[in-house]
């Protein structure tokens, strides 16, 4: 069941509805707010729309970078598992022949 939660981002209060509950949405809102404050401090931007856009782009970049890293790790694991399976098959074949 969706929960209606009041959050605060960039000093503004918002009511949002979320399936995962209050703690989850507040954690997300806190992350976004921290990102906005970090960007405001590093860029000097004060316009809320600009800060929101920069935060959205930064979060999207994080998400895409993490997805790319995960894909690379999955490929590496697949290659290593394939090599291990091949070695095991060779070893078993040698045992059966020998």
Legacy VTK file of the C-alpha trace (Angstrom):
# vtk DataFile Version 3.0
C-alpha trace
ASCII
DATASET POLYDATA
POINTS 98 float
0.000 0.000 0.000
1.288 3.449 -0.900
2.261 5.762 1.918
1.873 9.543 1.788
4.990 11.203 3.189
6.044 14.796 3.705
9.628 15.444 2.590
11.796 18.532 2.457
14.175 19.222 -0.423
15.922 22.552 -1.029
13.997 24.016 1.882
10.667 23.225 0.236
8.126 20.814 1.653
6.529 18.261 -0.642
3.978 15.517 -0.153
4.760 12.363 -2.086
3.225 8.923 -2.240
5.496 5.914 -2.368
5.063 2.150 -2.254
8.181 1.455 -0.191
7.143 3.487 2.821
8.186 6.529 4.765
11.731 5.546 5.733
12.663 4.751 2.140
11.279 7.956 0.609
12.848 10.079 3.351
16.194 8.403 2.687
15.841 9.229 -1.034
14.818 12.812 -0.291
17.781 13.191 2.062
20.122 11.944 -0.644
18.700 14.390 -3.194
18.840 17.255 -0.711
22.462 16.458 0.181
23.323 16.368 -3.524
21.672 19.765 -4.083
23.518 21.314 -1.133
26.802 19.842 -2.348
26.244 21.277 -5.823
25.182 24.662 -4.462
28.373 24.842 -2.418
30.612 23.752 -5.284
29.002 25.751 -8.113
27.601 28.764 -6.334
24.301 28.291 -8.169
21.287 29.643 -6.325
18.405 29.115 -8.746
16.410 26.127 -7.487
15.594 24.887 -10.993
19.292 24.941 -11.924
20.290 23.128 -8.738
17.542 20.562 -9.292
18.708 19.984 -12.864
22.364 19.672 -11.831
21.411 17.247 -9.059
19.310 15.174 -11.460
22.174 15.017 -13.960
24.675 14.113 -11.257
22.444 11.357 -9.862
21.766 10.035 -13.382
25.519 9.980 -14.028
26.080 8.005 -10.816
23.350 5.535 -11.760
24.641 4.999 -15.307
28.256 4.679 -14.125
27.248 2.092 -11.523
25.215 0.169 -14.103
28.189 0.179 -16.464
30.530 -1.044 -13.722
28.058 -3.781 -12.769
27.857 -4.923 -16.397
31.659 -5.039 -16.653
31.867 -7.072 -13.435
29.184 -9.465 -14.666
31.146 -10.018 -17.875
34.339 -10.636 -15.910
32.588 -13.142 -13.640
31.067 -14.935 -16.650
34.498 -15.255 -18.289
36.098 -16.563 -15.108
33.290 -19.042 -14.462
33.536 -20.271 -18.061
37.285 -20.822 -17.644
36.752 -22.711 -14.393
34.101 -24.928 -15.987
36.411 -25.644 -18.932
39.254 -26.584 -16.562
36.950 -28.852 -14.563
35.702 -30.552 -17.734
39.290 -31.117 -18.933
40.292 -32.445 -15.553
37.329 -34.837 -15.433
37.986 -35.974 -19.005
41.648 -36.645 -18.161
40.648 -38.621 -15.055
38.206 -40.711 -17.059
40.830 -41.357 -19.785
43.694 -42.005 -17.407
LINES 1 99
98 0 1 2 3 4 5 6 7 8 9 10 11 12 13 14 15 16 17 18 19 20 21 22 23 24 25 26 27 28 29 30 31 32 33 34 35 36 37 38 39 40 41 42 43 44 45 46 47 48 49 50 51 52 53 54 55 56 57 58 59 60 61 62 63 64 65 66 67 68 69 70 71 72 73 74 75 76 77 78 79 80 81 82 83 84 85 86 87 88 89 90 91 92 93 94 95 96 97
